[in-house]
Amino acid sequence: MKKVYISLFLVMSSLSFAQRTAIISTDKVVQTMDGFGGSDAWRTQFVGKNWPEQKKNAIADLLFSQEIDAEGNPKGIGLSIWRFNLGAGSTEQGENSKVSDEWRRSECFLNPDGTYDFSKQEGQRWFLQAAKKRGVEKFLIFTNSPPVFMTNNGLSFASQKNKLNLKDGAIPKFADFLVQSIQGLEKKEGIKFDYVSPINEPQWEWMPKHGDTNSQEGTPATNQEIYDLTKSLSEKLKANKMKTEIVIAEAAQIDYLYENVNKENRDNQIDFFFGKTKTNVSKFSNVKNVILGHSYFTTWPVERQVLSRKLIAAEIKRNPGLKYWQSEYCILENPGENEIPGGSGGGRDLGMQTALFVARLIHNDIAVANAASWQWWTSITRVDYKDGLIYLDDGKSNGGTEPNYVRNDGEFHDSKLLWALGNYSLFVRPGMQRVDVPNQNELDAAHDVMLTAYKDIQNKKLIVVAVNCGKSAQKYKFDLSKGTVKNNELTPYITSETSNLKRSDIQKIDNIEIPARSVVTFVGEFE
């Protein structure tokens, strides 16, 4: 009996290392990529303003740097999109804002007397400059709420369901606020904002759940209200001869984009905004032909993750020229201990298990849903939760929520999740073309090896990103449908339990090894 077990083990081992062939159809372009990003909400306001320069710059290097050190290893993950949170003024209101967490309040450039003060949001502006200096290519400005002076209730969160928290007739004023904030910020910082996102997660009510407080700024909005605001904002951008593009609709879950969820006029957003309807916004100037959604609550189980992304891809395809961005995600689901430590979003994890959970999602959002951009929620966190790329603490705990906790200084930690995102963000730059990798079974690959491939025409590079969620290394031959890479060589950059996006030994294209539980980016030069 013992011999049978040994023989079976040897057979299984040889099977796991049997070489596979992956066809990379370099002549079949699937889409053009728009970049990978992260948001500055909310912790940059204190880190950027109060923390020591050396630490701030080290954090900025991790997020934005595209530099390669003397050993050929990346210094950071080279985000190409930076999301700037345009505040509504809950900070100035203090406790009267009824936003319970001081770290989730935000300043507003607009003053009560109608003047603007662009010396506000100092910490966030520091990170804007840090991003610019390190070569971030695209900047996006977004709001969670209109300024408190314009809202129905004088607060930065809502008191009414299914209604934009804005005074009647104030849409033009809100649009003007967006335009003047962009202009003022661009003038002060010397940074051009490529995109403006005026409404965030309109499907949530953003009302107090207990007592009269809420945890952050936010407002619901109907599709019609988003349409009206987009129209007004478009007119003002055009009148000011601005090139900033409007991006909508930051759906709280992606199913709100492609189906009728609850008959609240906040769903079927692809058809409402880009279908053959009177409310198609692509007729307005400055509107980018893209729809934005958030991957929350649709990632588990894996079958749902794949199916929902097939559905969104099918709906996007019905509208020629339309693109999809996954514009916000962190782990809020409860997939269980087998998937991530702690089984849910609670409890920070700097390790590989959480990184692989997210890397699988990035792959499926790109390869199945056709997301041309993938953006993480909060780049820096100070809480004991799986919501950050970089984690702050006092050196004695895994995070805290007390107002003065790491307010002026502290320790910071990178995560495997940061580096796994870097396997995409550092190498797959805006304008690169994703090419087809056919014959992948999405469900099988999700527990095994997932491959996407990209070509950089300008620099004649081939990029292949492999996510191996399996417990065994796998050998591959990459078969290019057209063209060859120089010397048949690819350089791997590996994120694993023992490696943070480190450059490894050059491999031949017909003899590739992808380590177990790893994310690997292979880079080659086209001949």
C-alpha positions as CSV (number, residue, x, y, z in Angstrom):
1,M,0.0,0.0,0.0
2,K,2.9,2.3,0.9
3,K,4.4,1.8,-2.6
4,V,1.1,2.7,-4.3
5,Y,1.0,6.0,-2.4
6,I,4.6,6.8,-3.3
7,S,3.9,6.0,-7.0
8,L,0.8,8.1,-7.0
9,F,2.7,11.0,-5.4
10,L,5.4,10.7,-8.1
11,V,2.8,10.7,-10.8
12,M,1.0,13.7,-9.4
13,S,4.3,15.6,-9.0
14,S,5.3,14.9,-12.6
15,L,1.8,15.9,-13.8
16,S,2.1,19.3,-12.0
17,F,5.4,20.0,-13.7
18,A,4.4,18.7,-17.2
19,Q,5.0,21.6,-19.6
20,R,2.0,23.5,-20.8
21,T,1.8,25.6,-24.0
22,A,0.1,29.0,-23.9
23,I,-0.7,30.7,-27.1
24,I,-0.2,34.4,-27.1
25,S,-2.0,36.0,-30.0
26,T,0.2,39.1,-30.4
27,D,-1.6,39.9,-33.6
28,K,-5.1,40.0,-32.0
29,V,-5.5,43.2,-29.9
30,V,-8.3,42.9,-27.4
31,Q,-8.2,46.4,-25.9
32,T,-6.1,49.4,-25.1
33,M,-5.2,49.9,-21.5
34,D,-5.8,53.1,-19.6
35,G,-3.7,52.5,-16.5
36,F,-3.7,51.4,-12.9
37,G,-4.5,53.6,-9.9
38,G,-5.1,54.3,-6.3
39,S,-7.0,56.9,-4.2
40,D,-5.6,59.4,-1.7
41,A,-8.6,59.1,0.6
42,W,-8.3,59.6,3.4
43,R,-5.1,59.1,5.3
44,T,-2.9,61.2,3.0
45,Q,-4.4,64.4,4.5
46,F,-2.5,63.7,7.8
47,V,0.5,61.8,6.5
48,G,1.2,64.3,3.8
49,K,0.8,67.3,6.2
50,N,2.3,66.0,9.4
51,W,4.7,63.1,8.9
52,P,8.5,63.4,8.5
53,E,9.7,64.1,5.0
54,Q,11.9,61.0,4.8
55,K,8.9,58.7,5.6
56,K,6.5,60.5,3.3
57,N,8.9,60.2,0.4
58,A,9.5,56.6,1.1
59,I,5.8,55.9,1.0
60,A,5.5,58.0,-2.2
61,D,8.3,55.9,-3.7
62,L,6.5,52.7,-3.0
63,L,3.3,54.0,-4.6
64,F,4.6,56.0,-7.6
65,S,8.2,55.3,-8.4
66,Q,9.1,53.7,-11.7
67,E,12.8,53.5,-10.9
68,I,14.9,50.4,-11.1
69,D,17.7,50.0,-8.6
70,A,21.3,48.8,-9.3
71,E,20.3,45.1,-9.0
72,G,17.5,45.6,-11.5
73,N,14.7,45.6,-8.9
74,P,11.8,48.1,-8.8
75,K,11.7,50.7,-6.0
76,G,7.9,51.0,-6.2
77,I,4.8,50.0,-8.1
78,G,4.6,53.0,-10.5
79,L,0.9,53.8,-10.3
80,S,-0.2,55.6,-13.5
81,I,-3.5,57.0,-12.2
82,W,-3.9,59.0,-8.9
83,R,-7.3,59.7,-7.6
84,F,-7.7,63.0,-5.6
85,N,-10.6,63.2,-3.2
86,L,-12.2,66.7,-3.5
87,G,-13.6,67.4,-0.1
88,A,-17.1,68.6,0.9
89,G,-16.1,70.6,4.0
90,S,-16.9,68.2,6.9
91,T,-13.5,68.9,8.4
92,E,-14.3,72.6,8.9
93,Q,-17.6,71.6,10.5
94,G,-15.7,69.5,13.1
95,E,-18.0,67.5,15.4
96,N,-21.0,69.4,13.9
97,S,-20.3,67.5,10.7
98,K,-21.7,64.4,12.4
99,V,-19.0,62.4,10.5
100,S,-17.9,60.3,13.4
101,D,-14.4,59.5,12.2
102,E,-12.2,62.6,12.0
103,W,-9.9,60.8,9.6
104,R,-12.8,60.4,7.1
105,R,-13.7,64.1,7.1
106,S,-12.3,66.3,4.4
107,E,-11.7,70.0,3.8
108,C,-13.4,72.0,1.1
109,F,-11.6,74.6,-1.1
110,L,-14.9,76.6,-1.2
111,N,-15.4,78.9,1.7
112,P,-18.9,79.9,3.2
113,D,-18.5,83.4,1.6
114,G,-18.1,81.9,-1.9
115,T,-14.3,82.5,-2.2
116,Y,-11.8,79.7,-2.7
117,D,-8.8,78.8,-0.6
118,F,-6.4,76.4,-2.4
119,S,-4.0,76.2,0.6
120,K,-6.5,73.6,2.0
121,Q,-6.2,69.9,1.6
122,E,-2.4,70.3,2.3
123,G,-1.6,66.7,2.9
124,Q,-3.4,65.5,-0.2
125,R,-1.7,68.2,-2.3
126,W,1.7,67.0,-1.0
127,F,0.9,63.6,-2.4
128,L,-0.2,65.2,-5.7
129,Q,3.2,66.7,-6.1
130,A,4.9,63.5,-5.0
131,A,3.0,61.6,-7.7
132,K,3.8,64.2,-10.4
133,K,7.6,64.1,-9.5
134,R,7.6,60.4,-9.9
135,G,6.0,60.3,-13.3
136,V,2.3,59.5,-12.6
137,E,0.7,60.0,-16.0
138,K,-3.0,60.5,-15.2
139,F,-4.9,62.4,-12.4
140,L,-8.5,62.0,-11.5
141,I,-10.5,64.2,-9.2
142,F,-13.6,62.8,-7.5
143,T,-16.2,63.8,-4.9
144,N,-18.2,61.9,-2.3
145,S,-20.6,64.8,-1.6
146,P,-21.3,68.3,-2.9
147,P,-20.0,71.1,-0.6
148,V,-21.9,71.3,2.6
149,F,-23.1,74.8,1.8
150,M,-25.0,73.3,-1.2
151,T,-26.6,70.2,0.4
152,N,-30.2,69.8,1.5
153,N,-29.3,69.2,5.1
154,G,-26.1,71.2,5.4
155,L,-24.2,68.0,6.0
156,S,-21.8,65.9,3.8
157,F,-24.1,62.8,4.0
158,A,-27.7,62.3,3.1
159,S,-31.0,62.5,5.1
160,Q,-33.2,61.3,2.2
161,K,-33.2,58.1,0.3
162,N,-32.7,57.8,-3.4
163,K,-32.1,61.6,-3.9
164,L,-29.0,63.6,-4.5
165,N,-28.2,65.6,-1.3
166,L,-28.3,68.9,-3.1
167,K,-30.6,71.9,-2.8
168,D,-33.2,72.2,-5.6
169,G,-31.8,74.0,-8.6
170,A,-28.2,73.8,-7.3
171,I,-26.8,71.5,-10.0
172,P,-25.2,74.3,-11.9
173,K,-23.6,75.6,-8.7
174,F,-22.2,72.1,-8.0
175,A,-20.9,71.9,-11.5
176,D,-19.3,75.3,-11.2
177,F,-17.6,74.2,-7.9
178,L,-16.1,71.2,-9.7
179,V,-14.8,73.4,-12.5
180,Q,-13.4,76.1,-10.3
181,S,-11.7,73.5,-8.0
182,I,-10.0,71.9,-11.0
183,Q,-8.9,75.2,-12.3
184,G,-7.6,76.5,-9.0
185,L,-5.8,73.2,-8.1
186,E,-4.2,73.0,-11.6
187,K,-3.0,76.6,-11.3
188,K,-1.6,76.1,-7.8
189,E,0.0,72.7,-8.3
190,G,0.9,72.8,-12.0
191,I,-1.0,69.5,-12.5
192,K,-3.5,68.8,-15.2
193,F,-6.6,66.7,-14.2
194,D,-7.4,64.3,-16.9
195,Y,-10.7,63.1,-15.4
196,V,-13.4,64.3,-13.1
197,S,-15.8,61.9,-11.4
198,P,-18.7,63.9,-9.9
199,I,-20.7,61.2,-8.1
200,N,-19.5,58.2,-6.2
201,E,-21.5,55.0,-5.4
202,P,-24.9,56.6,-6.0
203,Q,-26.7,53.3,-5.1
204,W,-25.9,53.5,-1.4
205,E,-28.1,55.8,0.7
206,W,-25.3,57.3,2.8
207,M,-27.7,57.9,5.7
208,P,-27.0,57.4,9.4
209,K,-27.5,53.8,10.5
210,H,-27.3,54.4,14.2
211,G,-28.1,57.7,15.8
212,D,-27.5,60.8,13.7
213,T,-23.9,60.2,12.6
214,N,-22.3,58.7,9.5
215,S,-18.8,57.3,9.1
216,Q,-17.9,59.4,5.9
217,E,-19.1,61.8,3.3
218,G,-21.5,60.4,0.6
219,T,-24.7,61.0,-1.3
220,P,-27.1,58.8,-3.3
221,A,-28.2,59.9,-6.7
222,T,-30.6,58.7,-9.4
223,N,-29.6,58.2,-13.0
224,Q,-31.5,61.2,-14.0
225,E,-29.7,63.4,-11.5
226,I,-26.3,62.1,-12.7
227,Y,-27.4,62.9,-16.3
228,D,-28.4,66.4,-15.3
229,L,-25.2,67.0,-13.5
230,T,-23.1,65.6,-16.4
231,K,-24.9,67.9,-18.8
232,S,-24.3,71.0,-16.7
233,L,-20.7,70.0,-16.0
234,S,-20.0,69.4,-19.7
235,E,-21.3,72.8,-20.6
236,K,-19.1,74.5,-18.1
237,L,-16.0,72.6,-19.1
238,K,-16.6,73.4,-22.7
239,A,-17.2,77.1,-21.9
240,N,-13.9,77.2,-20.1
241,K,-12.1,75.4,-22.9
242,M,-11.0,72.7,-20.5
243,K,-9.9,69.2,-21.6
244,T,-10.8,67.4,-18.4
245,E,-13.0,64.4,-19.2
246,I,-16.1,63.5,-17.2
247,V,-16.2,59.8,-16.1
248,I,-19.3,58.2,-14.6
249,A,-20.9,56.3,-12.8
250,E,-18.7,54.7,-10.0
251,A,-21.4,52.1,-9.4
252,A,-21.3,50.6,-5.9
253,Q,-21.5,47.0,-7.4
254,I,-21.0,46.1,-11.0
255,D,-24.5,44.5,-11.4
256,Y,-26.0,48.0,-11.1
257,L,-24.3,48.6,-14.5
258,Y,-25.8,45.8,-16.5
259,E,-29.2,44.8,-14.9
260,N,-32.2,46.1,-13.1
261,V,-31.4,45.5,-9.4
262,N,-34.1,47.1,-7.4
263,K,-36.2,49.5,-9.6
264,E,-34.8,52.6,-7.9
265,N,-33.6,54.3,-11.1
266,R,-30.0,53.7,-10.1
267,D,-29.3,50.6,-12.2
268,N,-29.0,49.5,-15.8
269,Q,-26.5,52.3,-16.0
270,I,-24.7,51.2,-19.2
271,D,-27.9,51.3,-21.1
272,F,-29.2,54.5,-19.5
273,F,-26.0,56.5,-20.1
274,F,-24.6,54.9,-23.2
275,G,-27.4,52.9,-24.9
276,K,-29.8,54.0,-27.6
277,T,-31.6,56.3,-25.2
278,K,-32.4,60.0,-24.9
279,T,-30.1,60.0,-21.8
280,N,-27.0,58.9,-23.7
281,V,-24.3,61.2,-22.3
282,S,-21.8,60.6,-25.1
283,K,-23.4,63.4,-27.0
284,F,-22.0,65.9,-24.5
285,S,-18.5,67.4,-24.9
286,N,-15.8,66.3,-22.4
287,V,-17.6,63.0,-21.6
288,K,-15.2,60.0,-21.8
289,N,-16.8,57.0,-23.4
290,V,-16.3,54.8,-20.3
291,I,-18.5,53.5,-17.5
292,L,-17.0,53.0,-14.0
293,G,-17.9,50.3,-11.6
294,H,-16.7,48.9,-8.2
295,S,-16.0,45.2,-7.8
296,Y,-17.4,45.0,-4.2
297,F,-19.6,42.1,-3.2
298,T,-19.3,40.3,-6.6
299,T,-16.0,38.5,-6.1
300,W,-17.1,35.4,-4.1
301,P,-17.6,32.6,-4.8
302,V,-15.4,32.4,-7.9
303,E,-18.3,31.3,-10.0
304,R,-20.1,34.5,-9.3
305,Q,-16.9,36.5,-9.9
306,V,-16.5,35.0,-13.4
307,L,-20.2,35.1,-14.4
308,S,-20.9,38.7,-13.4
309,R,-17.8,39.8,-15.3
310,K,-19.0,37.9,-18.4
311,L,-22.3,39.7,-18.1
312,I,-20.7,43.2,-17.9
313,A,-18.5,42.4,-20.8
314,A,-21.5,41.3,-22.9
315,E,-23.4,44.5,-22.1
316,I,-20.4,46.7,-22.8
317,K,-19.9,45.0,-26.2
318,R,-23.5,46.0,-27.2
319,N,-22.3,49.6,-27.2
320,P,-19.5,50.0,-29.7
321,G,-16.6,52.2,-28.5
322,L,-17.6,52.0,-24.8
323,K,-14.9,51.0,-22.3
324,Y,-15.2,49.8,-18.7
325,W,-13.0,50.8,-15.7
326,Q,-12.9,49.0,-12.4
327,S,-12.4,52.1,-10.4
328,E,-12.5,51.1,-6.7
329,Y,-12.0,48.0,-4.6
330,C,-10.8,46.7,-1.3
331,I,-11.9,43.5,0.4
332,L,-15.3,43.8,2.0
333,E,-16.5,40.2,1.4
334,N,-16.3,37.2,3.7
335,P,-14.9,34.4,1.6
336,G,-13.7,32.4,4.6
337,E,-10.4,31.3,6.2
338,N,-9.4,29.1,3.2
339,E,-9.2,32.2,1.0
340,I,-7.8,34.9,3.2
341,P,-6.5,35.2,6.8
342,G,-9.4,36.0,9.1
343,G,-11.9,35.0,6.5
344,S,-13.0,38.6,5.7
345,G,-11.9,42.2,5.2
346,G,-11.3,42.6,8.9
347,G,-7.8,42.2,10.2
348,R,-4.9,43.4,8.2
349,D,-2.8,40.9,6.2
350,L,0.5,41.9,4.7
351,G,1.0,38.4,3.2
352,M,0.6,36.5,0.0
353,Q,-2.8,34.9,0.6
354,T,-4.7,38.2,0.4
355,A,-2.5,39.4,-2.5
356,L,-3.5,36.3,-4.5
357,F,-7.1,36.8,-3.7
358,V,-6.9,40.3,-5.2
359,A,-4.6,39.3,-8.0
360,R,-7.2,36.8,-9.2
361,L,-9.8,39.6,-9.2
362,I,-7.5,42.0,-11.1
363,H,-7.0,39.3,-13.7
364,N,-10.7,38.5,-14.1
365,D,-11.7,42.2,-14.1
366,I,-9.3,42.6,-17.0
367,A,-9.5,39.3,-18.9
368,V,-13.2,38.6,-18.4
369,A,-14.8,42.0,-17.8
370,N,-12.5,43.8,-20.2
371,A,-11.6,46.5,-17.7
372,A,-9.2,48.9,-19.3
373,S,-8.2,50.4,-16.0
374,W,-8.1,48.9,-12.5
375,Q,-8.0,51.1,-9.4
376,W,-7.6,50.3,-5.7
377,W,-9.5,52.2,-3.0
378,T,-7.4,53.6,-0.2
379,S,-3.7,53.5,-0.9
380,I,-2.7,54.1,2.7
381,T,-4.5,52.8,5.8
382,R,-4.1,53.1,9.6
383,V,-6.8,50.6,10.6
384,D,-6.7,46.8,11.2
385,Y,-8.4,46.0,8.0
386,K,-7.6,44.8,4.5
387,D,-8.2,48.1,2.8
388,G,-4.7,49.4,2.1
389,L,-1.6,48.9,0.0
390,I,0.6,50.5,2.7
391,Y,-0.2,50.1,6.4
392,L,0.5,52.6,9.2
393,D,0.8,51.8,12.9
394,D,2.5,52.9,16.1
395,G,4.9,49.9,16.2
396,K,2.8,48.4,19.0
397,S,-0.4,47.3,17.3
398,N,-1.9,46.4,13.9
399,G,-3.7,49.8,13.6
400,G,-6.0,52.1,15.4
401,T,-8.9,54.5,15.0
402,E,-8.3,57.0,17.8
403,P,-8.0,60.5,16.3
404,N,-4.4,61.0,17.3
405,Y,-3.2,57.5,16.4
406,V,-0.3,58.0,13.9
407,R,-1.5,61.5,13.2
408,N,1.9,63.0,13.2
409,D,4.3,60.1,12.8
410,G,4.4,56.3,13.0
411,E,5.7,53.2,11.2
412,F,4.7,52.1,7.7
413,H,4.7,48.7,6.1
414,D,4.4,47.6,2.5
415,S,2.2,44.6,1.7
416,K,2.3,41.7,-0.8
417,L,-0.9,43.1,-2.2
418,L,1.0,46.4,-3.0
419,W,3.6,44.4,-4.9
420,A,1.1,42.1,-6.6
421,L,-0.7,45.2,-8.0
422,G,2.7,46.4,-9.1
423,N,3.1,43.3,-11.3
424,Y,0.4,45.0,-13.4
425,S,0.8,48.8,-12.6
426,L,4.5,49.1,-13.1
427,F,4.7,47.3,-16.4
428,V,1.3,47.7,-18.1
429,R,1.3,51.4,-18.9
430,P,-1.5,53.6,-20.4
431,G,-1.7,53.1,-24.1
432,M,-0.4,49.5,-24.1
433,Q,-2.5,47.0,-26.0
434,R,-3.8,43.8,-24.4
435,V,-3.6,40.8,-26.7
436,D,-5.5,37.6,-26.6
437,V,-4.4,34.6,-24.7
438,P,-7.0,32.1,-26.0
439,N,-8.2,28.7,-24.6
440,Q,-8.2,29.6,-20.9
441,N,-11.1,28.2,-18.9
442,E,-11.9,31.0,-16.6
443,L,-13.1,28.8,-13.7
444,D,-10.3,26.3,-13.9
445,A,-7.6,29.1,-14.3
446,A,-9.0,30.9,-11.2
447,H,-7.6,28.1,-9.0
448,D,-4.5,27.6,-11.1
449,V,-2.6,29.8,-13.5
450,M,-4.2,32.9,-15.1
451,L,-2.4,34.7,-18.0
452,T,-2.8,38.1,-19.6
453,A,-0.5,39.6,-22.2
454,Y,0.2,43.1,-23.5
455,K,2.4,44.7,-26.2
456,D,4.1,48.1,-26.0
457,I,4.3,49.1,-29.6
458,Q,6.3,52.2,-29.0
459,N,9.0,50.5,-27.0
460,K,8.7,47.1,-28.8
461,K,8.0,45.2,-25.6
462,L,6.0,42.1,-24.7
463,I,4.5,41.9,-21.2
464,V,3.0,38.7,-19.8
465,V,1.4,38.7,-16.3
466,A,0.9,35.3,-14.7
467,V,-1.1,34.7,-11.5
468,N,-0.5,31.2,-10.0
469,C,-3.0,30.6,-7.2
470,G,-2.0,26.9,-7.1
471,K,0.3,25.1,-4.7
472,S,2.6,23.8,-7.4
473,A,5.0,25.5,-9.7
474,Q,4.0,25.2,-13.4
475,K,6.2,25.0,-16.5
476,Y,5.1,26.7,-19.7
477,K,6.0,27.3,-23.3
478,F,4.8,30.7,-24.6
479,D,3.9,30.3,-28.3
480,L,3.7,33.7,-30.0
481,S,1.3,33.8,-32.9
482,K,3.3,36.4,-34.7
483,G,6.9,37.7,-34.2
484,T,9.5,36.6,-31.7
485,V,11.3,38.1,-28.7
486,K,14.9,39.0,-28.7
487,N,17.1,35.9,-28.0
488,N,13.9,34.1,-27.1
489,E,14.4,35.6,-23.6
490,L,12.0,36.9,-21.0
491,T,12.9,38.6,-17.7
492,P,10.6,37.7,-14.8
493,Y,9.7,39.9,-11.9
494,I,8.3,37.8,-9.1
495,T,6.0,38.6,-6.1
496,S,5.8,35.6,-3.7
497,E,6.2,34.9,-0.1
498,T,9.9,35.4,-0.5
499,S,10.0,38.1,-3.2
500,N,8.6,41.6,-3.6
501,L,8.5,42.2,-7.4
502,K,12.1,41.2,-7.6
503,R,13.9,40.6,-10.9
504,S,14.8,36.9,-11.3
505,D,17.0,35.0,-13.7
506,I,16.2,35.3,-17.4
507,Q,14.1,32.5,-18.8
508,K,13.7,31.1,-22.3
509,I,10.3,31.6,-23.9
510,D,10.0,27.9,-24.5
511,N,11.0,27.0,-20.9
512,I,9.1,29.2,-18.5
513,E,8.5,28.4,-14.8
514,I,5.8,30.1,-12.8
515,P,6.4,29.5,-9.0
516,A,3.6,28.3,-6.8
517,R,1.5,31.0,-5.1
518,S,3.0,33.9,-7.0
519,V,2.4,36.7,-9.4
520,V,5.0,37.0,-12.1
521,T,5.5,39.6,-14.8
522,F,7.6,38.5,-17.8
523,V,9.2,41.2,-19.9
524,G,10.7,40.7,-23.4
525,E,11.7,42.8,-26.4
526,F,10.2,42.2,-29.8
527,E,12.7,41.6,-32.6
